[in-house]
Amino acid sequence: MTDAQVKVEDLEIRLLLDALYYRFHYDFRNYAMSSIRRRLRQARVDMGCATISALQEKVLHDADMLPQMLRYLTVQVSEMFRDPGYFKAIREHVVPHLRTYPSLKVWVAGCSTGEELYSLVILFREAGLEERTLFYATDINPDALARAQAGVYDLERVRKFTENHRLSGGDTSLSDYYHTGYDRCVLDKSLRRNVVFSDHSLVSDQVFGEMQFVSCRNVMIYFDRALQDRAIGLFRDALPRNAFLGLGAKETLRFSGHAAAFRDFVPAEKIYQRTGA
């Protein structure tokens, strides 16, 4: 594309993002433009639209198009116990502190289709903390939330899940937590008994409770700097002193205006502890 065409396309993208915000209250306006541009180009091709403007017209005038659009604009790539070192660090370093609390609240922000949520529930069950813990699983995509609540995954993914669980220090067999059928892995419904699923936007919503642990991994890499700072501010407000925040491998607090409110706890795995600052 020529520079002129890119400028026109970027204008179309901003108009589409404005339309999504003012019509449906989904705010992607401060997501990183490079990521949004790539996803909308793919959506345009897949939906048979010649331009982003044509894509906008479809979304505004066909109610069935919004869920499809959200699938392109929200990240739904995950796996159970993804980055096993992160979960091993929780087992070895965070859990001993959490044992001192009579009750716990854990927030999985941007839970997508639920793999990270269930990884934490299993980890807490193995650590003997599940019964005293309430898990909040939030996302802006209702389709992703519905899939998370169902807890059904392709059977071909289970081998990777199992290996990750082992590497994370799991002391049980992952097969204890699911059954199979019709090429699907169905997680045991007991894993959801202490889980609250809810739509929540890090872009526009506020904190809804005090948490002892917040895990938000591989979500903020798609935000621009201002929106990253807003999200970290929400986590700061949700976490009392000595509580914990876990981020993705490519995410950091280093450039945030809220960095002083946290200290490095397990730096290699991007786990931070709330200070009194």
BADREN-6089 format. One line per field, with one value per atom (N, C-alpha, C): residue number from 1; residue in one letter; atom name; x, y, z. Coordinates in pm, whole numbers, plus 32768, in hexadecimal, padded with zeros to 4 digits. Example, Ala and Ser with C-alpha at 12.3 -4.5 7.8 and 13.67 -1.06 7.14 Angstrom:
2
pos = (1 1 1 2 2 2)
code = (A A A S S S)
site = (N CA C N CA C)
east = (8527 84CE 8528 8505 8557 850A)
north = (7DC7 7E3E 7EB6 7F1F 7F96 8003)
up = (830C 830C 830C 82C4 82CA 8313)
***
This chain:
277
pos = (1 1 1 2 2 2 3 3 3 4 4 4 5 5 5 6 6 6 7 7 7 8 8 8 9 9 9 10 10 10 11 11 11 12 12 12 13 13 13 14 14 14 15 15 15 16 16 16 17 17 17 18 18 18 19 19 19 20 20 20 21 21 21 22 22 22 23 23 23 24 24 24 25 25 25 26 26 26 27 27 27 28 28 28 29 29 29 30 30 30 31 31 31 32 32 32 33 33 33 34 34 34 35 35 35 36 36 36 37 37 37 38 38 38 39 39 39 40 40 40 41 41 41 42 42 42 43 43 43 44 44 44 45 45 45 46 46 46 47 47 47 48 48 48 49 49 49 50 50 50 51 51 51 52 52 52 53 53 53 54 54 54 55 55 55 56 56 56 57 57 57 58 58 58 59 59 59 60 60 60 61 61 61 62 62 62 63 63 63 64 64 64 65 65 65 66 66 66 67 67 67 68 68 68 69 69 69 70 70 70 71 71 71 72 72 72 73 73 73 74 74 74 75 75 75 76 76 76 77 77 77 78 78 78 79 79 79 80 80 80 81 81 81 82 82 82 83 83 83 84 84 84 85 85 85 86 86 86 87 87 87 88 88 88 89 89 89 90 90 90 91 91 91 92 92 92 93 93 93 94 94 94 95 95 95 96 96 96 97 97 97 98 98 98 99 99 99 100 100 100 101 101 101 102 102 102 103 103 103 104 104 104 105 105 105 106 106 106 107 107 107 108 108 108 109 109 109 110 110 110 111 111 111 112 112 112 113 113 113 114 114 114 115 115 115 116 116 116 117 117 117 118 118 118 119 119 119 120 120 120 121 121 121 122 122 122 123 123 123 124 124 124 125 125 125 126 126 126 127 127 127 128 128 128 129 129 129 130 130 130 131 131 131 132 132 132 133 133 133 134 134 134 135 135 135 136 136 136 137 137 137 138 138 138 139 139 139 140 140 140 141 141 141 142 142 142 143 143 143 144 144 144 145 145 145 146 146 146 147 147 147 148 148 148 149 149 149 150 150 150 151 151 151 152 152 152 153 153 153 154 154 154 155 155 155 156 156 156 157 157 157 158 158 158 159 159 159 160 160 160 161 161 161 162 162 162 163 163 163 164 164 164 165 165 165 166 166 166 167 167 167 168 168 168 169 169 169 170 170 170 171 171 171 172 172 172 173 173 173 174 174 174 175 175 175 176 176 176 177 177 177 178 178 178 179 179 179 180 180 180 181 181 181 182 182 182 183 183 183 184 184 184 185 185 185 186 186 186 187 187 187 188 188 188 189 189 189 190 190 190 191 191 191 192 192 192 193 193 193 194 194 194 195 195 195 196 196 196 197 197 197 198 198 198 199 199 199 200 200 200 201 201 201 202 202 202 203 203 203 204 204 204 205 205 205 206 206 206 207 207 207 208 208 208 209 209 209 210 210 210 211 211 211 212 212 212 213 213 213 214 214 214 215 215 215 216 216 216 217 217 217 218 218 218 219 219 219 220 220 220 221 221 221 222 222 222 223 223 223 224 224 224 225 225 225 226 226 226 227 227 227 228 228 228 229 229 229 230 230 230 231 231 231 232 232 232 233 233 233 234 234 234 235 235 235 236 236 236 237 237 237 238 238 238 239 239 239 240 240 240 241 241 241 242 242 242 243 243 243 244 244 244 245 245 245 246 246 246 247 247 247 248 248 248 249 249 249 250 250 250 251 251 251 252 252 252 253 253 253 254 254 254 255 255 255 256 256 256 257 257 257 258 258 258 259 259 259 260 260 260 261 261 261 262 262 262 263 263 263 264 264 264 265 265 265 266 266 266 267 267 267 268 268 268 269 269 269 270 270 270 271 271 271 272 272 272 273 273 273 274 274 274 275 275 275 276 276 276 277 277 277)
code = (M M M T T T D D D A A A Q Q Q V V V K K K V V V E E E D D D L L L E E E I I I R R R L L L L L L L L L D D D A A A L L L Y Y Y Y Y Y R R R F F F H H H Y Y Y D D D F F F R R R N N N Y Y Y A A A M M M S S S S S S I I I R R R R R R R R R L L L R R R Q Q Q A A A R R R V V V D D D M M M G G G C C C A A A T T T I I I S S S A A A L L L Q Q Q E E E K K K V V V L L L H H H D D D A A A D D D M M M L L L P P P Q Q Q M M M L L L R R R Y Y Y L L L T T T V V V Q Q Q V V V S S S E E E M M M F F F R R R D D D P P P G G G Y Y Y F F F K K K A A A I I I R R R E E E H H H V V V V V V P P P H H H L L L R R R T T T Y Y Y P P P S S S L L L K K K V V V W W W V V V A A A G G G C C C S S S T T T G G G E E E E E E L L L Y Y Y S S S L L L V V V I I I L L L F F F R R R E E E A A A G G G L L L E E E E E E R R R T T T L L L F F F Y Y Y A A A T T T D D D I I I N N N P P P D D D A A A L L L A A A R R R A A A Q Q Q A A A G G G V V V Y Y Y D D D L L L E E E R R R V V V R R R K K K F F F T T T E E E N N N H H H R R R L L L S S S G G G G G G D D D T T T S S S L L L S S S D D D Y Y Y Y Y Y H H H T T T G G G Y Y Y D D D R R R C C C V V V L L L D D D K K K S S S L L L R R R R R R N N N V V V V V V F F F S S S D D D H H H S S S L L L V V V S S S D D D Q Q Q V V V F F F G G G E E E M M M Q Q Q F F F V V V S S S C C C R R R N N N V V V M M M I I I Y Y Y F F F D D D R R R A A A L L L Q Q Q D D D R R R A A A I I I G G G L L L F F F R R R D D D A A A L L L P P P R R R N N N A A A F F F L L L G G G L L L G G G A A A K K K E E E T T T L L L R R R F F F S S S G G G H H H A A A A A A A A A F F F R R R D D D F F F V V V P P P A A A E E E K K K I I I Y Y Y Q Q Q R R R T T T G G G A A A)
site = (N CA C N CA C N CA C N CA C N CA C N CA C N CA C N CA C N CA C N CA C N CA C N CA C N CA C N CA C N CA C N CA C N CA C N CA C N CA C N CA C N CA C N CA C N CA C N CA C N CA C N CA C N CA C N CA C N CA C N CA C N CA C N CA C N CA C N CA C N CA C N CA C N CA C N CA C N CA C N CA C N CA C N CA C N CA C N CA C N CA C N CA C N CA C N CA C N CA C N CA C N CA C N CA C N CA C N CA C N CA C N CA C N CA C N CA C N CA C N CA C N CA C N CA C N CA C N CA C N CA C N CA C N CA C N CA C N CA C N CA C N CA C N CA C N CA C N CA C N CA C N CA C N CA C N CA C N CA C N CA C N CA C N CA C N CA C N CA C N CA C N CA C N CA C N CA C N CA C N CA C N CA C N CA C N CA C N CA C N CA C N CA C N CA C N CA C N CA C N CA C N CA C N CA C N CA C N CA C N CA C N CA C N CA C N CA C N CA C N CA C N CA C N CA C N CA C N CA C N CA C N CA C N CA C N CA C N CA C N CA C N CA C N CA C N CA C N CA C N CA C N CA C N CA C N CA C N CA C N CA C N CA C N CA C N CA C N CA C N CA C N CA C N CA C N CA C N CA C N CA C N CA C N CA C N CA C N CA C N CA C N CA C N CA C N CA C N CA C N CA C N CA C N CA C N CA C N CA C N CA C N CA C N CA C N CA C N CA C N CA C N CA C N CA C N CA C N CA C N CA C N CA C N CA C N CA C N CA C N CA C N CA C N CA C N CA C N CA C N CA C N CA C N CA C N CA C N CA C N CA C N CA C N CA C N CA C N CA C N CA C N CA C N CA C N CA C N CA C N CA C N CA C N CA C N CA C N CA C N CA C N CA C N CA C N CA C N CA C N CA C N CA C N CA C N CA C N CA C N CA C N CA C N CA C N CA C N CA C N CA C N CA C N CA C N CA C N CA C N CA C N CA C N CA C N CA C N CA C N CA C N CA C N CA C N CA C N CA C N CA C N CA C N CA C N CA C N CA C N CA C N CA C N CA C N CA C N CA C N CA C N CA C N CA C N CA C N CA C N CA C N CA C N CA C N CA C N CA C N CA C N CA C N CA C N CA C N CA C N CA C N CA C N CA C N CA C N CA C N CA C N CA C N CA C N CA C N CA C N CA C N CA C N CA C N CA C N CA C N CA C N CA C N CA C N CA C N CA C N CA C N CA C N CA C N CA C N CA C N CA C N CA C N CA C)
east = (8054 8000 8057 8029 8070 8058 80AA 8098 800D 7FDD 7F58 7EEC 7EFB 7E98 7E99 7F11 7F1B 7ED7 7EEA 7EAB 7E14 7DE0 7D4E 7D1D 7D68 7D42 7D42 7DA8 7DAF 7D39 7D0F 7C99 7C1D 7C10 7B9E 7B9E 7C15 7C1F 7BF1 7C1E 7BF6 7B60 7B26 7A95 7A4B 7A80 7A44 7A4D 7AC0 7AD1 7A75 7A63 7A03 7976 7955 78CF 78B7 791B 790D 78F9 793E 7931 78A9 7881 7806 7788 7792 771C 7711 7783 777F 77CB 780F 7859 78D0 7909 7988 79F4 7A55 7AB8 7B40 7B62 7BE5 7C39 7C0F 7C4D 7CDE 7D02 7D8B 7DDB 7DAC 7DFD 7E6C 7ED7 7F48 7F1A 7F33 7F00 7F37 7FB5 7FEE 7FA2 7F7D 7F33 7EA5 7E62 7DD9 7DD6 7E34 7E38 7E46 7E9F 7EB5 7E36 7DF2 7D7B 7D06 7CF6 7C87 7C9E 7D1A 7D35 7D0B 7D28 7D00 7C68 7C28 7B96 7B57 7B8E 7B59 7B5D 7BCE 7BDB 7B7A 7B79 7B26 7A91 7A69 79DB 79B4 7A12 79F3 79D8 7A1E 7A0A 7A7E 7A60 7AC8 7B16 7AD6 7B16 7AEF 7B39 7B16 7A90 7A74 79F4 7980 7993 792A 7919 7988 7983 7934 794B 7901 786B 7847 77B9 7778 77BE 7787 7771 77D4 77CA 7759 7748 76E1 7654 7645 75BE 7599 75F4 75D6 75FF 759E 75BA 760F 7608 7656 76EB 770F 779B 77EF 77B0 7800 784F 7812 7863 78D8 78C3 7930 79A0 797B 79DE 7A2F 79EC 7A32 7A96 7A79 7AD8 7B5B 7B52 7BCC 7C15 7BCA 7C07 7C38 7C0A 7C38 7C8F 7CF2 7D54 7D1E 7D1B 7CE7 7D4A 7DC8 7E30 7E6D 7E58 7E8F 7E9B 7ECE 7ED1 7EDC 7EB7 7EBF 7F51 7F6D 7FF4 8059 802B 8084 80F7 8170 81E8 81ED 820C 8206 8256 82C3 8312 82C5 8265 8210 81BE 8181 812D 8183 81FA 8253 827C 8292 82B5 8241 81C7 8153 8150 8164 8165 81CF 8247 82B8 82C6 829B 82B6 8239 81CE 8155 80FB 80E6 808C 80B0 8130 814D 8119 8118 80E0 8047 800C 7F7A 7F41 7F8E 7F5F 7F3E 7F75 7F60 7ED9 7E90 7E0F 7D9E 7D3B 7CCA 7C70 7C6D 7C20 7C6A 7C55 7CA0 7C44 7C6A 7C28 7C94 7C7C 7CDA 7C91 7CD0 7C94 7CE9 7CAD 7CEC 7CB2 7CFC 7CCC 7CF0 7C8B 7CA1 7CB0 7C4F 7C5A 7C4A 7C1C 7C09 7BB3 7BE1 7B90 7BAA 7BF2 7BF4 7C6B 7CCA 7D39 7D8B 7DA8 7DF5 7DA5 7D25 7CCF 7CD5 7CBC 7CB8 7D41 7DA9 7E30 7E40 7E10 7E1C 7DC2 7D4A 7CF0 7D30 7D67 7DA9 7E21 7E71 7EE4 7EB9 7E4F 7E20 7DE4 7DA6 7D73 7DE7 7E4D 7EC1 7F09 7EFF 7F3F 7EE4 7E6A 7E0D 7DCC 7DC9 7D93 7D0D 7CE3 7C6D 7BF1 7BDC 7B60 7B52 7BC2 7BB9 7BC7 7BC3 7BDE 7B64 7B49 7AE5 7B2F 7B17 7B5B 7AFD 7B30 7AE5 7B27 7ADD 7B0F 7AC6 7B0F 7ACE 7B09 7AB5 7AE0 7A78 7A9D 7A3B 79EE 7A1A 79DE 797C 78F9 7896 78A3 78CD 78E1 7952 79C1 7A32 7A0A 79BE 7990 7939 78E2 788C 78E0 7946 799E 79EE 7A18 7A5F 7A05 7989 792C 790C 790E 78F4 7969 79E4 7A59 7A6D 7A5A 7A68 7AD5 7B36 7BA8 7BC2 7C03 7C25 7C83 7C68 7CB6 7D48 7D62 7DEB 7E44 7E06 7E53 7E7C 7E42 7E56 7EE7 7F2A 7FB5 800A 7FF7 8042 8019 7F97 7F68 7FAB 7FB0 7FE7 807B 80C5 8154 816D 8120 812C 8110 80A7 8082 80F4 8131 81A1 8216 8236 82A6 828B 820C 81E8 81F4 8213 821D 81A0 8144 80C9 80E4 80A3 80BD 804A 7FF1 7F86 7F89 7F34 7F27 7EBB 7EDA 7E77 7DF8 7E04 7D8F 7D2A 7D54 7CF6 7C8B 7CA2 7C4C 7BF8 7BF7 7BA5 7B7B 7B18 7AF7 7AF0 7AF4 7AFA 7A84 7A68 79FE 79EF 79DB 79C7 7A38 7AB3 7B2A 7B2C 7AEE 7AEC 7B1D 7B5C 7B82 7B21 7AD8 7A73 7AA2 7ABF 7AF0 7A82 7AA9 7A49 7A01 797E 7930 7951 7990 79B6 7A1E 7A66 7AC9 7A88 7A05 79BF 796E 7970 7915 7937 79B4 79DC 7A02 79CB 79EF 7977 7991 792E 795E 790E 792F 78E4 792A 78E9 792E 78DE 791C 7955 79CB 7A0F 7A76 7A7A 7AD7 7B42 7BBE 7C2D 7C35 7BED 7BEE 7B91 7B1B 7AB5 7A7B 7A87 7A4B 7AA9 7A70 7ABC 7AD8 7B23 7B3F 7ABE 7AAC 7A30 7A48 7AC0 7AD7 7B6A 7B88 7C12 7C42 7CB4 7CEA 7D70 7D8C 7E11 7E72 7E39 7E8E 7E45 7E8A 7E54 7EB3 7E7E 7ECC 7E92 7EE4 7EBA 7F2F 7F2B 7F9F 7F82 7FDD 7FD6 7F58 7F2C 7EBB 7EED 7F40 7F6B 7FCD 8006 805F 8013 7F8D 7F3C 7F09 7F2B 7EFF 7F6C 7F44 7FA9 7FD3 8036 8071 800A 7FB2 7F50 7EEF 7EC6 7E68 7EAD 7F2B 7F77 7F7B 7F92 7F9B 7F15 7EA8 7E24 7E0D 7E2F 7E1A 7E6C 7EE9 7F3D 7F07 7ECE 7E8F 7E19 7DCE 7D5E 7D93 7DFD 7E36 7E6E 7EAD 7EDF 7E6D 7DFC 7D8B 7D49 7D54 7D14 7D67 7DE8 7E43 7E69 7E4E 7E7E 7F14 7F4C 7FDB 7FFF 806D 80A5 805D 7FF5 7FB3 8008 7FDE 8035 7FF4 804A 8021 807C 8040 808C 806F 80D8 80CA 8108 80FA 8131 81C7 8205 8297 82CB 827B 82A7 826C 8233 81F5 8248 823D 828E 8247 826D 823F 82A4 8314 8387 8364 8312 82F5 826E 8232 81AF 81BB 815A 8153 8130 810A 80E4 8150 81C4 822E 8257 8253 827F 8225 81AE 8150 816E 81D4 81F6 828D 82B0 833C 8348 83BD 83D7 83CF 8387 837E 83C2 8398 83E2 83FA 8464 8479 847A 84B5 84C0 8439 83D4 834D 82E7 8318 82C3 8255 827D 8222 824F 81F0 820B 81B9 81EA 81A1 817F 8105 80D5 811E 814E 818E 812C 815B 8105 8107 8153 8160 80DB)
north = (7F88 8000 807D 80E5 8164 81AC 8212 8260 829D 82CC 830A 82A4 822A 81C2 819B 8195 8174 81E0 825F 82CC 82C3 82A3 8293 821C 81AE 8138 8155 819C 81BE 8216 8270 82C2 826A 820B 81AE 815D 8132 80E3 8134 81B3 8206 8220 8230 8242 81C3 814E 80D0 80C0 80E0 80D3 8134 81AC 820B 81D2 8195 815B 80EB 8096 802A 8062 80D0 810C 814F 81A3 81F0 819C 8133 80E0 806C 802C 7FB1 7FBA 802B 8042 7FE5 7FB6 7F6E 7FD0 7FE6 804F 8013 8015 7FE7 805C 80D6 814C 8161 812C 813E 80BC 805C 7FE5 8009 7FC0 7FDC 7FD2 803D 8044 7FD5 7FAF 7F47 7EC4 7EA3 7E27 7E31 7EA1 7EB5 7EB1 7EF4 7EF8 7E6B 7E1B 7D93 7D3F 7D4C 7CF9 7D24 7DA8 7DD7 7DB8 7DB9 7D90 7CFF 7CA9 7C1D 7C10 7C5D 7C59 7C87 7CEF 7D22 7CB6 7C6F 7C05 7B94 7B65 7AF2 7B0E 7B8A 7BAE 7BE1 7BDC 7C00 7C92 7CE9 7D79 7DB6 7E12 7E52 7EB8 7EF4 7F5D 7F4E 7F94 7F97 7FDE 8041 8087 8028 7FCC 7F69 7F0D 7EEE 7E9C 7EE5 7F66 7FB6 7FB4 7FC0 7FBE 7F3B 7ECC 7E4A 7E41 7E6E 7E63 7EBA 7F2F 7F8A 7F5D 7F15 7EF6 7E63 7E0F 7D80 7D55 7D3A 7D1A 7C9E 7C43 7BC7 7BDD 7C52 7C6C 7C92 7CC9 7CF8 7C88 7C15 7BAA 7B80 7B7E 7B5B 7BC1 7C40 7CAA 7CA0 7C82 7C77 7C05 7B9E 7B2E 7B59 7BBA 7BEC 7C50 7CA0 7D0E 7CE5 7C77 7C49 7BCD 7BC1 7B55 7AD7 7A68 79EB 7979 7996 7932 7915 789E 787C 77E5 77B7 7728 7718 76A5 768F 768A 76CE 76D6 770A 7767 77A6 77EC 77DD 780D 77CC 774D 7702 7741 7787 77C7 782C 786D 78CE 7888 7818 77D0 778C 7762 7729 7792 780D 787A 7899 788F 78A3 7838 77BA 774C 7762 7787 7787 7808 7879 78FA 7946 793C 7988 793A 78BA 7869 786C 7863 7869 78E8 7958 79D3 79CC 7996 798F 7932 78D2 7876 78C0 7936 797F 79C5 79C9 7A0C 79A8 79D0 7976 7964 79CA 79C1 7A10 79EA 7A24 7A48 7AB1 7AD4 7AE1 7A9E 7A9D 7AD0 7B2D 7B67 7B42 7AF9 7ADC 7B3E 7BA8 7C15 7BF7 7BFA 7BD2 7B3C 7AF4 7A62 7A17 7A5D 7A1F 79A0 7930 78B6 785D 7890 784F 77FB 77E8 778F 77BC 783D 786E 7863 7882 7875 77E8 7784 76FB 76CC 7701 76E1 770F 7788 77BC 7770 774E 7702 767C 7638 75B7 75CA 7630 764C 7664 76B4 76D2 7655 75FE 7581 752A 7521 74D0 7509 758E 75CF 75D2 759E 759E 7625 767D 7704 771B 76BC 76D5 76F2 76AA 76B8 7742 7785 780A 787A 7857 78B9 78CE 794D 7972 79AB 7970 7998 79EE 7A5E 7AB3 7AA8 7A7A 7A6D 7AD2 7B33 7B9F 7BAE 7BDB 7BF7 7C52 7C95 7CEB 7CA0 7C28 7BDC 7B75 7B89 7B2A 7A9E 7A92 7A0F 79C5 7A0B 79CE 79A6 79FB 79DA 795D 7951 78DB 785D 7866 77F3 77D3 783B 7825 77DE 780A 77CE 773D 771E 7694 7639 766C 761B 75A3 75B6 7549 7571 7518 7536 74C0 74DD 7473 740E 738F 7326 7329 7357 735B 73BB 7414 7475 743E 73CE 739B 7371 733C 7312 7389 73FC 7474 74A3 74A1 74C7 7471 73EF 7390 73A8 73BF 73D9 745C 74C2 7541 752E 74E3 74CA 7485 7423 73DC 743B 748D 74E9 7556 7572 75D8 75A6 7527 74ED 74A9 748E 744A 73C3 73A8 732A 72C7 72E2 7283 726C 7215 7201 7260 72A6 7302 72B7 7237 71E9 71DB 71FB 71F8 7264 72C6 733C 7345 72DD 72E4 7257 7254 71D8 71F6 7191 71A5 7165 7198 7161 71B3 716F 71B2 7214 71E9 723B 72BD 72BA 732F 730A 736B 7362 73B9 737E 73C6 73CE 7446 7457 743B 7403 73E0 745D 7453 74C8 74F9 74A6 74D1 7543 754E 75B9 7642 7646 76C5 76EC 7699 76B5 7734 7761 77DC 784A 7843 78A4 78FC 797E 79DE 7A0F 79F7 7A27 7AAA 7B0D 7B8F 7BDD 7C2B 7C85 7CFE 7D26 7D98 7DCB 7E50 7E8F 7EDB 7EBC 7F07 7F94 7FAB 802D 808F 805F 80BC 809C 8021 7FFD 8019 8011 802E 7FAD 7FBB 7F4B 7F1F 7E9C 7E6A 7E1F 7E24 7DE1 7DDF 7DB9 7DAC 7D1D 7D11 7C8F 7C75 7BF6 7BD2 7BAC 7B8C 7B6B 7B91 7BD8 7BF9 7BC0 7B76 7B41 7B7A 7BC7 7C02 7BF1 7B88 7B63 7B6E 7BB0 7BBA 7C00 7C61 7CB6 7D43 7D79 7E03 7E1A 7DB0 7DC2 7DF8 7DEF 7E22 7EAF 7EE9 7F6E 7FD4 8052 80BA 80E1 813A 8158 818F 81E9 8225 81BC 8161 80FA 8093 8075 801F 805D 80DF 8124 8121 812E 8128 809F 8035 7FAD 7F94 7FBF 7FA9 7FF8 806E 80BA 8070 802A 7FD8 7F6A 7F28 7EBC 7EF2 7F66 7FA5 7FBC 7FEE 800C 7F8D 7F20 7EA2 7E56 7E74 7E24 7E6D 7E33 7E6D 7E54 7E8F 7E7E 7DE9 7DC2 7D3B 7CD9 7D05 7CAE 7CA8 7C54 7C32 7C4F 7C71 7C88 7C38 7BED 7BA2 7BD4 7BEF 7C1F 7BBB 7BD6 7B7F 7B95 7B38 7B39 7BB6 7BF2 7C68 7CE9 7CE2 7D57 7D83 7E02 7E37 7EAD 7EC8 7F40 7FB2 7F98 7FF3 8081 8092 8117 814D 810A 8135 81A1 81FA 825D 8222 81A2 815E 80FD 8101 80A0 80A7 811D 812C 80E3 80BC 8075 7FDF 7FB2 7F24 7F10 7E9A 7E73 7DEF 7DD8 7D57 7CE8 7C7F 7C0D 7B93 7B6B 7B07 7B46 7B94 7BE3 7B90 7B1A 7AC9 7AA0 7A99 7A6E 7AE0 7B5C 7BD4 7BCD 7BA5 7BA5 7C14 7C6A 7CDF 7CD9 7D22 7D2B 7DBD 7DD1 7E59 7E8C 7F08 7F48 7FA9 7FEF 8052 80D9 80E3 8163 818D)
up = (8000 8000 8000 7FB9 7FBA 803E 8058 80D3 80D8 8066 8062 8083 804F 806B 8100 8139 81C7 821B 81F7 8241 823A 81C4 81B5 8208 8203 824F 82E5 8315 83A3 83CB 8374 838F 8398 833B 833E 83C0 83EB 8467 84DD 84E4 8556 8556 84E1 84D9 8505 84DE 8508 85A0 85DA 866B 86B4 867C 86B7 86B1 8640 8631 8696 86AB 870E 879A 87B6 883B 884E 87F1 8804 87EE 879D 8783 87E5 8805 8854 88D9 88F0 896E 8980 8912 8916 88EA 8940 8927 8905 8884 8856 8823 8842 8806 8833 88A7 88D6 88D2 8884 886C 8809 880D 87B3 8722 86D5 864C 85F4 8605 85AE 85BD 8639 8651 861B 8635 8604 856C 852C 849A 8460 8499 8469 8476 84E7 84FE 84A6 8494 8442 83AF 8383 82F9 82E4 8345 833A 833E 8397 83A0 831D 82E0 8262 81F6 81ED 8188 81A6 8223 8246 8235 824A 8242 81B8 815A 80D0 80B9 8101 80F4 80A6 804B 7FFB 804B 80B0 8100 8192 81E8 8276 8288 8234 823B 8221 81C3 81A8 821F 8261 82DB 8347 8355 83B8 839A 831C 82F8 8320 830A 8330 83C6 8412 84A3 84DA 84A2 84D4 84B1 8442 8411 8419 8447 8455 84E2 8536 85C3 85D2 8572 857B 8563 8531 850F 8589 85F1 8663 86A6 86C6 8703 86AB 8627 85CD 85D5 85DA 85E2 8663 86D1 8751 8750 8705 86FE 86BC 8661 8622 867A 86C4 870F 8799 87CD 8850 883E 8895 8889 88CB 8883 88B9 88A2 88B7 88A6 892F 8962 89E4 89EE 8A5E 8A7B 8B11 8B44 8BD3 8BFF 8C6E 8CA8 8C42 8BEF 8B8E 8BD9 8BA7 8BED 8C77 8C7E 8CFD 8D6F 8D4D 8DB5 8E05 8DC5 8E0B 8E77 8E53 8EB4 8F1F 8EF9 8F5D 8FC3 8F94 8FEF 904E 901C 9074 90E0 90B7 9118 9184 9159 91B4 9203 91CB 920A 9236 91E9 920A 9269 924E 92A1 9336 935D 93ED 9430 93E9 9421 9425 93BB 93B6 9421 944D 94B6 9537 954A 95C8 95CC 955B 9555 9572 95C2 95DB 9561 950B 948E 9424 93A6 9338 92C4 927D 9200 9195 9125 90B5 9039 8FF3 8F7B 8F03 8EA4 8E24 8DBF 8DA5 8D4F 8CBE 8C67 8BDC 8BD2 8C09 8C17 8B94 8B2A 8AA8 8AB5 8A80 8A80 8AF9 8B5D 8BDF 8C04 8BA8 8BC6 8C40 8C48 8CBB 8D3C 8D35 8DAA 8DE3 8D8F 8DC1 8DF1 8DB4 8DE5 8E75 8E92 8F1A 8F7B 8F4F 8FA7 8FCC 8F69 8F83 8FDF 8FC5 901A 90AA 90BC 9143 9185 9136 916F 919E 914E 9173 91ED 91FF 9271 92EC 92DF 9350 936B 9306 931A 92D2 9281 922E 9281 92EC 9339 9377 9391 93CF 9369 92E7 927D 9224 9206 91A2 9129 90B5 903B 8FE6 8FB6 8F59 8ED0 8E6E 8DE6 8D8F 8D58 8D0E 8C83 8C27 8B9F 8B60 8AF4 8AB0 8A45 8A24 89B7 89EE 89D9 8A11 89D9 895B 8920 8965 897E 89C4 8A52 8A95 8B1D 8B1E 8ABA 8AB2 8A9D 8A4D 8A36 8AB5 8AFD 8B7B 8BDF 8BE6 8C45 8C21 8BA1 8B76 8B9A 8B90 8BB2 8B58 8AD6 8A74 8A10 89FC 89A4 8947 88D8 8879 88BB 88A6 88E5 88BA 8840 880E 885E 88AA 88F9 8981 89A9 8A31 8A49 89E5 89F9 8A25 89E5 8A0B 8A96 8AB2 8B37 8BA2 8B87 8BE9 8C02 8B97 8BA5 8BF2 8BD2 8C1B 8CB0 8CCE 8D5A 8DA3 8D63 8DA2 8DBC 8D58 8D66 8DCD 8DE6 8E49 8ED8 8EE8 8F6D 8F9D 8F44 8F6B 8FA9 9019 9061 9055 8FF4 8FD5 8F3E 8F0E 8E7E 8E49 8DDD 8DA5 8D7D 8D5E 8D36 8DA8 8E21 8E92 8E85 8E2E 8E29 8DAB 8D58 8CE0 8CB4 8C5D 8C17 8B82 8B32 8AA1 8A5B 89E4 8991 8913 88A2 8821 8802 881B 87FD 884D 88C1 8917 89A3 89E3 8A70 8ABE 8B1A 8B68 8BF9 8C27 8CAF 8D14 8D84 8DED 8E1E 8E2D 8E54 8EE0 8F32 8FB8 8FB3 8F44 8F36 8F2C 8F13 8F03 8F7E 8FE5 9055 90A1 909C 90E1 907F 9006 8F9E 8F7C 8F72 8F41 8EB8 8E51 8DCB 8DB3 8D7E 8D6A 8CFC 8CB2 8C51 8C9B 8C74 8CB1 8C4F 8C3F 8BE3 8C31 8C15 8C51 8C17 8BAA 8B68 8BAE 8BD9 8C08 8C91 8CC2 8D41 8DB6 8E2F 8EA7 8EF6 8F62 8FBA 8FFE 900F 904B 90CE 9103 9183 91A5 9220 924E 9236 91F7 91CF 9215 922A 925E 91ED 9179 9107 9087 902F 8FAB 8F43 8EE5 8E75 8DF4 8DAF 8D2E 8CCF 8C81 8C30 8B9B 8B55 8AC3 8A94 8AE3 8ABE 8AA0 8AF9 8AEB 8A78 8A41 89CF 8957 8959 88EB 8907 897B 899F 897D 8969 8961 89EF 89F9 8A7B 8ADF 8AB1 8B0B 8B42 8AEC 8B18 8B72 8B57 8BB2 8C3D 8C42 8CC3 8D0B 8CC1 8D00 8D3D 8CF2 8D24 8DA2 8DA1 8E17 8E8D 8E72 8EDE 8F1B 8EC7 8EFB 8F55 8F2A 8F7B 8FFF 8FF8 9072 90D5 90A2 90F9 912F 90E4 910E 9174 917B 91CD 924D 92C0 933D 934C 93AF 93C7 93D5 9396 9398 933C 92F6 9295 9215 91B5 9145 90BD 905D 8FD3 8F77 8F1B 8EB8 8E2C 8DDF 8D56 8CF5 8C74 8C0D 8BFC 8BB6 8BA8 8B63 8B0B 8AC2 8AFB 8B71 8BB0 8C28 8C4B 8CB8 8CFA 8D75 8DBC 8DAE 8D6F 8D75 8D4D 8CE5 8CB2 8CE1 8D3F 8D6F 8DDA 8DDB 8E45 8ECB 8ECC 8F48 8F78 8F3A 8F5A 8FEC 9028 90B3 9115 90E8 913F 9146 90FD 90F9 9109 9137 9136 90EB 90B1 9071 90DA 90BA 9116 90DB 9062 9014 8F8C 8F7F 8F05 8E85 8E89 8E0F 8DD8 8E2F 8E03 8E08 8E18 8E17 8E82 8EF9 8F6C 8FCA 8FEE 903F 90C0 9125 91A4 91BF 91EC 920D 9288 9280 92F3 9335 9396 93D8 9393 9325 92DF 92A1)
***
